[in-house]
Amino acid sequence: DTEVTQTPKHLVMGMTNKKSLKCEQHMGHRAMYWYKQKAKKPPELMFVYSYEKLSINESVPSRFSPECPNSSLLNLHLHALQPEDSALYLCASSRTGLATGELFFGEGSRLTVL
Amino acid sequence: KQEVTQIPAALSVPEGENLVLNCSFTDSAIYNLQWFRQDPGKGLTSLLLIQSSQREQTSGRLNASLDKSSGRSTLYIAASQPGDSATYLCAVMNSGGSNYKLTFGKGTLLTVNP
């Protein structure tokens, strides 16, 4: 099983809503990542969890709040977002942590903020 | 700061042609380089991972090379097929103290015409 599963695939929310994106992997990987991708741009790193601890936060606004309940799950809690936050949010995982691991990505959650 | 450049930005070829996609990076102190494929609106699919100590990797019709000293990688696709049409992204993993960051190029949009 080499899958990273993301839900929901599509999400539409208003600026006052609170919602969450979920990511799951059952490959025993110990690092998990959130990336944001705008149209026709490369993915941008948001957060990295290594061994369930937040390792990297790329100066992401506090309206995005990551959570890693266990080694298989990664959530991204969304609150008071802006229309410019509309993007494809990609989750990824890697086996050995950060340096040498091949990254496996999910299919993404397409977020639209109205 | 690592910068990754992919040339060309877009490429259109007839079916059956062999082709080369190019990736260059400014900081040669990398741990690995990974090639991905992305279909429109979808997540990233890992194609090949080359560790910094390796010169090339092969998978089916794909061959990726790495010349770390000159800061270059190429992805060779043999006997291209319409199903190969996608955006191809290369990404390099650098170390930044205790943090590790994957830097993406902007991608090459490949169209293989039947």
Interface residues (C-beta under 8 A of the other chain):
Chain A: V4 Q6 K41 P42 P43 L45 V48 S55 I56 L88 L90 A92 L98 A99 T100 E102 L103 F104 F105 G106 E107 G108 R110
Chain B: Y31 N32 Q34 F36 G41 K42 G43 L44 T45 S46 L49 Q51 L89 A91 M93 S95 N99 Y100 K101 L102 F104 G105 K106 G107
